[in-house]
Every structure is written in structure tokens, then in C-alpha cells.
Amino acid sequence: MSVLAVGTVALDSIETPFKKEDDVLGGSAMYITTAARFFTPHVRLVAVVGNDFPPAYLDLLRKSGVNLEGLEVDPEGKTFAWSGRYHYNLNDRDTLATHLNVLETFDPVVPASYRDSRIVCLGNLAPKTQQSVLAQVDDPALVVCDTMNFWIEHTPEDLQETLRLVDCLIINDAEARELANEPNLVRAARTIRGMGPRILVIKKGEHGALLFVDDVIFSAPAYPLEDIQDPTGAGDTFMGGFAGYLAQAEFIDTEALKNAVIYGSAMASFCVEDFGPTRLFNLGVSEITRRMHEFRQLSAFPFMMEPKELAS
């Protein structure tokens, strides 16, 4: 099946306690498609960049197999740019600057050749923009959505309308608590699924991820890494791995969704090993297979005997 990602392609300036780089290739649509391409050759991107976007980045995306027919290049504008500084634990960060530039007037146009996409990934954009995208596609098998605290706080009505249109929401634990106004994640998940999405994935960073579907709660571990270079884009990479796996699955059922969460976690674990998407572009299929086996070992445990009654 085909995967369509609508979101951002950006130039990121990233600073960690160990390194600093400017104008790194970034953006939600870029990370989603770069991860999904390992699972299906039919990966499509819709985004906008400006006249300052490096041609070398365009070549890199094309050579990776991402379909760029939906990438608009605005000859009069500058590319969306984000700058951030991570704290020593790499979990917390400060946004130093956000320049919307061409994104400020971005009105996504889905090319005719993309409209039959079977899995649609809505990156972190304004809810009204996400709705506009859904009005342009033809009955996808699965719609996966991302959002953030800004839209939760500033456009709650628009976000509620988007949630009624999507099949799956992927957000982090802080966003889930805020969206549901509930500190307990299990109760928060019940509230959020009542808003529309039948599938919910709550990412918990270094503590793994939770999948809620039907009456099932599935907990996936995080991969224990010794060396984390840059967490930027890990969440979008998770979505790309999640959607990519489902694109090549025979059925999108509960078992496939469990596997998709593990594949999403695996792809995210590669992403953080280098700055920007560098690791994803230098990744081999054999490495993904090996890491999936390692994920399986993380959760494996021997058969347990039923506890015996204590002697009276």
C-alpha cells in the first residue's frame, strides 16, 4: 500500500550538550517518509520549501525513493526554520526560534496521483489544514494523525473536528494528559478515543509506548541506547515506521498494530543515534531486522508457574 505524509520540510538548527549544527534537514513529512520508505516503495510527500532550500537535500530525498511531486518550492519565500537547544538529559529542550516563513501561507494541494493513497499521515499542522488534506483524498484505509500542545490549547474546537475524522492518533504522554484533562494515561486514553480515533498510541520517550485499540492495551518497550545524539524527529520517525509497516501488512488488525508500534519504536531508536536524519539515510534493512530481534528479546520472559497457595 502507499503512504502519504503531509507536513513540513524544514531547516533545523540543533544544539545539544555535545554538538551544534545549523540548517539540518528536518520537518515532520521528511522524517515520516524517510522512515516509511524502508517498508513500501510507494511513499509520497506533500510539503512546501522556499528558495533557500539546498538542492543537495532535494537530491537526497529523491535518491532515497521519496516521491516529491507534492513538494512545492516557493521561489519568493524562505523555508520553515526551527532552532532548539536540548538539555543535558536530552528529554527537555528549549525552542530558541521558530520562523514559519512559507509555512505561514501553506495550503496543501494533494496531487491527483496521490489521492488514492491507502495510508495518510497527517503531520503536526493546524487542524484546519489537516481537514483540508482529508477532503482531497479518496477513502484511505487508515488515517494517522499527530498534534501538539499548541493546537490543544489554541484551537481546541478545530482539533476536536479533526479527531472525529481520523482513525489513529499518535501523541506523547504530556499531550495525552492535556488533551483529556486527565493525569492517568489509561483514563486519558478512554477519553481521547471517545473523541473519535479508534486507535491511540501514546509515546512515553525512554519509557516506551502504549497502544490502545478495541479492548486491548499493549505496552512496547523503548530500546536501551548507550549513545543518543539528537532526539529531533524521533516522534515523526516513529509514525513513519508505524505507517510503513502497516502499508506492507496483509491486514490492519490488532496484531499488525502491535507490530507496527514495535517497528515505529525501532525506527525512532535509529533516528536519535545521529544528528537530524543522517542515521536514517545510512541505515540498512539488515540493521532494522537485527534491532527487531533485539526488541523481541527485551520483552521475552519464561513461562511462569501458577502461584501456589500459602501453607496454612
Contacts in CASP RR format, 6 or more apart in sequence:
PFRMAT RR
TARGET T0000
AUTHOR 0000-0000-0000
METHOD contacts of the structure
MODEL  1
MSVLAVGTVALDSIETPFKKEDDVLGGSAMYITTAARFFTPHVRLVAVVG
NDFPPAYLDLLRKSGVNLEGLEVDPEGKTFAWSGRYHYNLNDRDTLATHL
NVLETFDPVVPASYRDSRIVCLGNLAPKTQQSVLAQVDDPALVVCDTMNF
WIEHTPEDLQETLRLVDCLIINDAEARELANEPNLVRAARTIRGMGPRIL
VIKKGEHGALLFVDDVIFSAPAYPLEDIQDPTGAGDTFMGGFAGYLAQAE
FIDTEALKNAVIYGSAMASFCVEDFGPTRLFNLGVSEITRRMHEFRQLSA
FPFMMEPKELAS
1 40 0 8 1.000
1 42 0 8 1.000
1 118 0 8 1.000
1 119 0 8 1.000
1 141 0 8 1.000
1 246 0 8 1.000
1 247 0 8 1.000
1 248 0 8 1.000
2 40 0 8 1.000
2 42 0 8 1.000
2 43 0 8 1.000
2 44 0 8 1.000
2 114 0 8 1.000
2 116 0 8 1.000
2 117 0 8 1.000
2 118 0 8 1.000
2 119 0 8 1.000
2 247 0 8 1.000
3 32 0 8 1.000
3 33 0 8 1.000
3 36 0 8 1.000
3 40 0 8 1.000
3 42 0 8 1.000
3 43 0 8 1.000
3 44 0 8 1.000
3 117 0 8 1.000
3 118 0 8 1.000
3 119 0 8 1.000
3 121 0 8 1.000
3 240 0 8 1.000
3 243 0 8 1.000
3 244 0 8 1.000
3 247 0 8 1.000
4 44 0 8 1.000
4 45 0 8 1.000
4 46 0 8 1.000
4 110 0 8 1.000
4 114 0 8 1.000
4 117 0 8 1.000
4 119 0 8 1.000
4 120 0 8 1.000
4 121 0 8 1.000
4 137 0 8 1.000
4 140 0 8 1.000
5 28 0 8 1.000
5 29 0 8 1.000
5 32 0 8 1.000
5 33 0 8 1.000
5 36 0 8 1.000
5 43 0 8 1.000
5 44 0 8 1.000
5 45 0 8 1.000
5 46 0 8 1.000
5 121 0 8 1.000
5 123 0 8 1.000
5 240 0 8 1.000
5 243 0 8 1.000
6 29 0 8 1.000
6 45 0 8 1.000
6 46 0 8 1.000
6 47 0 8 1.000
6 108 0 8 1.000
6 110 0 8 1.000
6 120 0 8 1.000
6 121 0 8 1.000
6 122 0 8 1.000
6 123 0 8 1.000
6 125 0 8 1.000
6 130 0 8 1.000
6 133 0 8 1.000
7 27 0 8 1.000
7 28 0 8 1.000
7 29 0 8 1.000
7 32 0 8 1.000
7 46 0 8 1.000
7 47 0 8 1.000
7 108 0 8 1.000
7 122 0 8 1.000
7 123 0 8 1.000
7 124 0 8 1.000
7 125 0 8 1.000
8 26 0 8 1.000
8 27 0 8 1.000
8 28 0 8 1.000
8 29 0 8 1.000
8 30 0 8 1.000
8 47 0 8 1.000
8 80 0 8 1.000
8 103 0 8 1.000
8 123 0 8 1.000
8 124 0 8 1.000
8 125 0 8 1.000
9 25 0 8 1.000
9 26 0 8 1.000
9 27 0 8 1.000
9 29 0 8 1.000
9 30 0 8 1.000
9 45 0 8 1.000
9 47 0 8 1.000
9 48 0 8 1.000
9 49 0 8 1.000
9 53 0 8 1.000
9 71 0 8 1.000
9 79 0 8 1.000
9 80 0 8 1.000
10 25 0 8 1.000
10 26 0 8 1.000
10 27 0 8 1.000
10 30 0 8 1.000
10 79 0 8 1.000
10 80 0 8 1.000
10 81 0 8 1.000
10 82 0 8 1.000
11 23 0 8 1.000
11 24 0 8 1.000
11 25 0 8 1.000
11 26 0 8 1.000
11 52 0 8 1.000
11 53 0 8 1.000
11 79 0 8 1.000
11 80 0 8 1.000
11 81 0 8 1.000
11 82 0 8 1.000
12 23 0 8 1.000
12 24 0 8 1.000
12 25 0 8 1.000
12 26 0 8 1.000
12 27 0 8 1.000
12 81 0 8 1.000
12 82 0 8 1.000
12 83 0 8 1.000
12 84 0 8 1.000
12 232 0 8 1.000
12 276 0 8 1.000
13 20 0 8 1.000
13 21 0 8 1.000
13 22 0 8 1.000
13 23 0 8 1.000
13 24 0 8 1.000
13 81 0 8 1.000
13 82 0 8 1.000
13 83 0 8 1.000
13 84 0 8 1.000
13 96 0 8 1.000
13 97 0 8 1.000
14 20 0 8 1.000
14 21 0 8 1.000
14 24 0 8 1.000
14 83 0 8 1.000
14 84 0 8 1.000
14 86 0 8 1.000
14 230 0 8 1.000
14 232 0 8 1.000
14 275 0 8 1.000
14 276 0 8 1.000
15 83 0 8 1.000
15 84 0 8 1.000
15 85 0 8 1.000
15 86 0 8 1.000
15 96 0 8 1.000
16 85 0 8 1.000
16 86 0 8 1.000
16 90 0 8 1.000
16 229 0 8 1.000
16 230 0 8 1.000
17 86 0 8 1.000
17 87 0 8 1.000
17 88 0 8 1.000
17 90 0 8 1.000
18 229 0 8 1.000
19 229 0 8 1.000
19 230 0 8 1.000
19 275 0 8 1.000
21 275 0 8 1.000
21 276 0 8 1.000
23 54 0 8 1.000
24 232 0 8 1.000
24 275 0 8 1.000
24 276 0 8 1.000
25 57 0 8 1.000
25 60 0 8 1.000
25 276 0 8 1.000
25 277 0 8 1.000
26 232 0 8 1.000
26 233 0 8 1.000
26 276 0 8 1.000
26 277 0 8 1.000
27 47 0 8 1.000
27 80 0 8 1.000
27 233 0 8 1.000
27 236 0 8 1.000
28 123 0 8 1.000
28 124 0 8 1.000
28 125 0 8 1.000
28 146 0 8 1.000
28 233 0 8 1.000
28 236 0 8 1.000
29 45 0 8 1.000
29 46 0 8 1.000
29 47 0 8 1.000
29 123 0 8 1.000
30 45 0 8 1.000
30 47 0 8 1.000
30 61 0 8 1.000
30 236 0 8 1.000
30 277 0 8 1.000
31 233 0 8 1.000
31 235 0 8 1.000
31 236 0 8 1.000
31 237 0 8 1.000
31 239 0 8 1.000
31 240 0 8 1.000
31 271 0 8 1.000
31 277 0 8 1.000
31 280 0 8 1.000
32 121 0 8 1.000
32 123 0 8 1.000
32 236 0 8 1.000
32 237 0 8 1.000
32 239 0 8 1.000
32 240 0 8 1.000
32 243 0 8 1.000
33 43 0 8 1.000
33 44 0 8 1.000
33 45 0 8 1.000
33 61 0 8 1.000
33 66 0 8 1.000
33 240 0 8 1.000
34 61 0 8 1.000
34 64 0 8 1.000
34 66 0 8 1.000
34 237 0 8 1.000
34 277 0 8 1.000
34 280 0 8 1.000
34 281 0 8 1.000
35 236 0 8 1.000
35 237 0 8 1.000
35 238 0 8 1.000
35 239 0 8 1.000
35 240 0 8 1.000
35 241 0 8 1.000
35 244 0 8 1.000
35 264 0 8 1.000
35 267 0 8 1.000
35 271 0 8 1.000
35 280 0 8 1.000
36 43 0 8 1.000
36 121 0 8 1.000
36 240 0 8 1.000
36 241 0 8 1.000
36 243 0 8 1.000
36 244 0 8 1.000
36 247 0 8 1.000
37 43 0 8 1.000
37 64 0 8 1.000
37 65 0 8 1.000
37 66 0 8 1.000
38 241 0 8 1.000
38 244 0 8 1.000
38 267 0 8 1.000
38 283 0 8 1.000
38 284 0 8 1.000
38 285 0 8 1.000
38 288 0 8 1.000
39 241 0 8 1.000
39 244 0 8 1.000
39 245 0 8 1.000
39 247 0 8 1.000
39 248 0 8 1.000
39 263 0 8 1.000
40 244 0 8 1.000
40 247 0 8 1.000
40 248 0 8 1.000
41 65 0 8 1.000
42 67 0 8 1.000
42 247 0 8 1.000
43 65 0 8 1.000
43 66 0 8 1.000
43 67 0 8 1.000
44 66 0 8 1.000
44 67 0 8 1.000
44 69 0 8 1.000
44 70 0 8 1.000
44 114 0 8 1.000
44 117 0 8 1.000
45 61 0 8 1.000
45 66 0 8 1.000
45 67 0 8 1.000
45 68 0 8 1.000
45 70 0 8 1.000
45 71 0 8 1.000
46 70 0 8 1.000
46 71 0 8 1.000
46 108 0 8 1.000
46 109 0 8 1.000
46 110 0 8 1.000
46 111 0 8 1.000
46 114 0 8 1.000
46 133 0 8 1.000
47 70 0 8 1.000
47 71 0 8 1.000
47 72 0 8 1.000
47 106 0 8 1.000
47 108 0 8 1.000
48 71 0 8 1.000
48 72 0 8 1.000
48 73 0 8 1.000
48 74 0 8 1.000
48 80 0 8 1.000
48 102 0 8 1.000
48 103 0 8 1.000
48 106 0 8 1.000
48 108 0 8 1.000
49 71 0 8 1.000
49 72 0 8 1.000
49 73 0 8 1.000
49 74 0 8 1.000
49 79 0 8 1.000
49 80 0 8 1.000
49 102 0 8 1.000
50 73 0 8 1.000
50 74 0 8 1.000
50 75 0 8 1.000
50 77 0 8 1.000
50 78 0 8 1.000
50 79 0 8 1.000
50 101 0 8 1.000
50 102 0 8 1.000
51 73 0 8 1.000
51 74 0 8 1.000
51 75 0 8 1.000
51 76 0 8 1.000
51 77 0 8 1.000
51 78 0 8 1.000
52 77 0 8 1.000
52 78 0 8 1.000
52 79 0 8 1.000
53 73 0 8 1.000
53 79 0 8 1.000
58 68 0 8 1.000
58 71 0 8 1.000
60 281 0 8 1.000
61 68 0 8 1.000
61 71 0 8 1.000
62 68 0 8 1.000
64 281 0 8 1.000
67 114 0 8 1.000
69 111 0 8 1.000
69 113 0 8 1.000
69 114 0 8 1.000
70 109 0 8 1.000
70 110 0 8 1.000
70 111 0 8 1.000
70 114 0 8 1.000
72 106 0 8 1.000
72 109 0 8 1.000
74 102 0 8 1.000
77 101 0 8 1.000
77 102 0 8 1.000
78 99 0 8 1.000
78 101 0 8 1.000
78 102 0 8 1.000
79 101 0 8 1.000
79 102 0 8 1.000
80 99 0 8 1.000
80 100 0 8 1.000
80 101 0 8 1.000
80 102 0 8 1.000
80 103 0 8 1.000
81 97 0 8 1.000
81 98 0 8 1.000
81 99 0 8 1.000
81 101 0 8 1.000
82 95 0 8 1.000
82 97 0 8 1.000
82 98 0 8 1.000
82 99 0 8 1.000
83 95 0 8 1.000
83 96 0 8 1.000
83 97 0 8 1.000
83 98 0 8 1.000
84 93 0 8 1.000
84 94 0 8 1.000
84 95 0 8 1.000
84 96 0 8 1.000
84 97 0 8 1.000
85 93 0 8 1.000
85 94 0 8 1.000
85 96 0 8 1.000
86 92 0 8 1.000
86 93 0 8 1.000
86 230 0 8 1.000
86 231 0 8 1.000
87 93 0 8 1.000
87 94 0 8 1.000
90 228 0 8 1.000
90 231 0 8 1.000
91 205 0 8 1.000
91 206 0 8 1.000
91 231 0 8 1.000
93 231 0 8 1.000
106 125 0 8 1.000
106 129 0 8 1.000
107 129 0 8 1.000
107 132 0 8 1.000
108 125 0 8 1.000
108 129 0 8 1.000
108 132 0 8 1.000
108 133 0 8 1.000
108 136 0 8 1.000
109 136 0 8 1.000
110 133 0 8 1.000
110 136 0 8 1.000
110 137 0 8 1.000
114 137 0 8 1.000
115 136 0 8 1.000
115 137 0 8 1.000
115 138 0 8 1.000
116 137 0 8 1.000
116 138 0 8 1.000
117 137 0 8 1.000
117 140 0 8 1.000
118 140 0 8 1.000
118 141 0 8 1.000
118 142 0 8 1.000
118 247 0 8 1.000
119 140 0 8 1.000
119 141 0 8 1.000
119 142 0 8 1.000
119 143 0 8 1.000
119 144 0 8 1.000
119 243 0 8 1.000
119 244 0 8 1.000
119 246 0 8 1.000
119 247 0 8 1.000
120 133 0 8 1.000
120 134 0 8 1.000
120 137 0 8 1.000
120 140 0 8 1.000
120 142 0 8 1.000
120 143 0 8 1.000
120 144 0 8 1.000
121 144 0 8 1.000
121 145 0 8 1.000
121 146 0 8 1.000
121 239 0 8 1.000
121 240 0 8 1.000
121 243 0 8 1.000
122 130 0 8 1.000
122 133 0 8 1.000
122 134 0 8 1.000
122 143 0 8 1.000
122 144 0 8 1.000
122 145 0 8 1.000
122 146 0 8 1.000
122 162 0 8 1.000
122 166 0 8 1.000
123 130 0 8 1.000
123 145 0 8 1.000
123 146 0 8 1.000
123 236 0 8 1.000
123 239 0 8 1.000
124 146 0 8 1.000
124 147 0 8 1.000
124 148 0 8 1.000
124 236 0 8 1.000
126 151 0 8 1.000
126 155 0 8 1.000
126 158 0 8 1.000
127 147 0 8 1.000
127 151 0 8 1.000
127 155 0 8 1.000
127 158 0 8 1.000
127 159 0 8 1.000
127 161 0 8 1.000
127 162 0 8 1.000
128 155 0 8 1.000
128 158 0 8 1.000
130 145 0 8 1.000
130 162 0 8 1.000
131 158 0 8 1.000
131 161 0 8 1.000
131 162 0 8 1.000
131 165 0 8 1.000
134 143 0 8 1.000
134 165 0 8 1.000
134 166 0 8 1.000
141 252 0 8 1.000
142 167 0 8 1.000
142 168 0 8 1.000
142 243 0 8 1.000
142 246 0 8 1.000
142 252 0 8 1.000
143 165 0 8 1.000
143 166 0 8 1.000
143 167 0 8 1.000
143 168 0 8 1.000
144 166 0 8 1.000
144 167 0 8 1.000
144 168 0 8 1.000
144 169 0 8 1.000
144 170 0 8 1.000
144 239 0 8 1.000
144 242 0 8 1.000
144 243 0 8 1.000
145 162 0 8 1.000
145 163 0 8 1.000
145 166 0 8 1.000
145 168 0 8 1.000
145 169 0 8 1.000
145 170 0 8 1.000
145 197 0 8 1.000
146 169 0 8 1.000
146 170 0 8 1.000
146 171 0 8 1.000
146 236 0 8 1.000
146 239 0 8 1.000
147 159 0 8 1.000
147 162 0 8 1.000
147 169 0 8 1.000
147 171 0 8 1.000
147 175 0 8 1.000
147 179 0 8 1.000
148 171 0 8 1.000
148 175 0 8 1.000
149 174 0 8 1.000
149 175 0 8 1.000
149 178 0 8 1.000
151 158 0 8 1.000
151 159 0 8 1.000
152 159 0 8 1.000
152 175 0 8 1.000
152 178 0 8 1.000
152 179 0 8 1.000
153 178 0 8 1.000
159 179 0 8 1.000
160 195 0 8 1.000
163 169 0 8 1.000
163 192 0 8 1.000
163 195 0 8 1.000
163 196 0 8 1.000
163 197 0 8 1.000
164 195 0 8 1.000
164 196 0 8 1.000
166 196 0 8 1.000
166 197 0 8 1.000
167 197 0 8 1.000
167 198 0 8 1.000
167 199 0 8 1.000
168 197 0 8 1.000
168 198 0 8 1.000
168 199 0 8 1.000
168 200 0 8 1.000
168 201 0 8 1.000
169 192 0 8 1.000
169 197 0 8 1.000
169 199 0 8 1.000
169 200 0 8 1.000
169 201 0 8 1.000
170 200 0 8 1.000
170 201 0 8 1.000
170 203 0 8 1.000
170 235 0 8 1.000
170 238 0 8 1.000
170 239 0 8 1.000
170 242 0 8 1.000
171 179 0 8 1.000
171 201 0 8 1.000
171 202 0 8 1.000
171 203 0 8 1.000
172 202 0 8 1.000
172 203 0 8 1.000
172 204 0 8 1.000
172 205 0 8 1.000
172 235 0 8 1.000
173 185 0 8 1.000
173 202 0 8 1.000
173 203 0 8 1.000
173 204 0 8 1.000
173 205 0 8 1.000
176 185 0 8 1.000
176 188 0 8 1.000
176 189 0 8 1.000
176 192 0 8 1.000
176 200 0 8 1.000
176 202 0 8 1.000
177 183 0 8 1.000
177 185 0 8 1.000
177 188 0 8 1.000
179 188 0 8 1.000
179 192 0 8 1.000
180 187 0 8 1.000
180 188 0 8 1.000
180 189 0 8 1.000
180 191 0 8 1.000
180 192 0 8 1.000
181 191 0 8 1.000
182 188 0 8 1.000
182 191 0 8 1.000
185 202 0 8 1.000
185 210 0 8 1.000
186 217 0 8 1.000
188 202 0 8 1.000
189 200 0 8 1.000
189 202 0 8 1.000
189 210 0 8 1.000
189 212 0 8 1.000
189 217 0 8 1.000
192 200 0 8 1.000
193 200 0 8 1.000
193 212 0 8 1.000
198 213 0 8 1.000
198 214 0 8 1.000
199 211 0 8 1.000
199 212 0 8 1.000
199 213 0 8 1.000
199 257 0 8 1.000
200 211 0 8 1.000
200 212 0 8 1.000
200 213 0 8 1.000
201 209 0 8 1.000
201 210 0 8 1.000
201 211 0 8 1.000
201 212 0 8 1.000
201 242 0 8 1.000
201 261 0 8 1.000
202 209 0 8 1.000
202 210 0 8 1.000
202 212 0 8 1.000
203 209 0 8 1.000
203 235 0 8 1.000
203 238 0 8 1.000
204 210 0 8 1.000
204 222 0 8 1.000
205 222 0 8 1.000
205 234 0 8 1.000
206 222 0 8 1.000
207 222 0 8 1.000
208 219 0 8 1.000
208 220 0 8 1.000
208 221 0 8 1.000
208 222 0 8 1.000
208 265 0 8 1.000
209 219 0 8 1.000
209 220 0 8 1.000
209 222 0 8 1.000
209 238 0 8 1.000
209 261 0 8 1.000
209 265 0 8 1.000
210 217 0 8 1.000
210 218 0 8 1.000
210 219 0 8 1.000
210 220 0 8 1.000
211 217 0 8 1.000
211 218 0 8 1.000
211 219 0 8 1.000
211 220 0 8 1.000
211 257 0 8 1.000
211 258 0 8 1.000
211 261 0 8 1.000
213 254 0 8 1.000
213 257 0 8 1.000
214 254 0 8 1.000
216 254 0 8 1.000
218 257 0 8 1.000
218 258 0 8 1.000
218 261 0 8 1.000
220 258 0 8 1.000
220 261 0 8 1.000
220 262 0 8 1.000
220 265 0 8 1.000
220 295 0 8 1.000
220 299 0 8 1.000
221 265 0 8 1.000
221 295 0 8 1.000
221 298 0 8 1.000
221 299 0 8 1.000
222 265 0 8 1.000
222 269 0 8 1.000
223 265 0 8 1.000
223 266 0 8 1.000
223 269 0 8 1.000
223 291 0 8 1.000
223 294 0 8 1.000
223 295 0 8 1.000
223 298 0 8 1.000
224 298 0 8 1.000
225 269 0 8 1.000
225 272 0 8 1.000
225 273 0 8 1.000
227 273 0 8 1.000
228 272 0 8 1.000
228 273 0 8 1.000
229 272 0 8 1.000
229 273 0 8 1.000
229 274 0 8 1.000
229 275 0 8 1.000
230 272 0 8 1.000
230 274 0 8 1.000
230 275 0 8 1.000
230 276 0 8 1.000
231 272 0 8 1.000
232 275 0 8 1.000
232 276 0 8 1.000
233 271 0 8 1.000
233 276 0 8 1.000
233 277 0 8 1.000
234 268 0 8 1.000
234 271 0 8 1.000
234 272 0 8 1.000
235 268 0 8 1.000
235 271 0 8 1.000
237 264 0 8 1.000
237 267 0 8 1.000
237 268 0 8 1.000
237 270 0 8 1.000
237 271 0 8 1.000
237 280 0 8 1.000
238 264 0 8 1.000
238 265 0 8 1.000
238 267 0 8 1.000
238 268 0 8 1.000
239 264 0 8 1.000
240 264 0 8 1.000
240 267 0 8 1.000
241 260 0 8 1.000
241 263 0 8 1.000
241 264 0 8 1.000
241 266 0 8 1.000
241 267 0 8 1.000
242 260 0 8 1.000
242 261 0 8 1.000
242 263 0 8 1.000
242 264 0 8 1.000
243 260 0 8 1.000
244 260 0 8 1.000
244 263 0 8 1.000
245 256 0 8 1.000
245 259 0 8 1.000
245 260 0 8 1.000
245 263 0 8 1.000
245 264 0 8 1.000
246 252 0 8 1.000
246 256 0 8 1.000
246 257 0 8 1.000
246 260 0 8 1.000
249 256 0 8 1.000
249 259 0 8 1.000
249 260 0 8 1.000
250 256 0 8 1.000
262 292 0 8 1.000
262 295 0 8 1.000
263 288 0 8 1.000
263 292 0 8 1.000
265 295 0 8 1.000
266 288 0 8 1.000
266 291 0 8 1.000
266 292 0 8 1.000
266 295 0 8 1.000
267 280 0 8 1.000
267 288 0 8 1.000
269 291 0 8 1.000
270 279 0 8 1.000
270 280 0 8 1.000
270 283 0 8 1.000
270 287 0 8 1.000
270 288 0 8 1.000
270 291 0 8 1.000
271 277 0 8 1.000
271 279 0 8 1.000
271 280 0 8 1.000
272 279 0 8 1.000
273 279 0 8 1.000
274 282 0 8 1.000
END
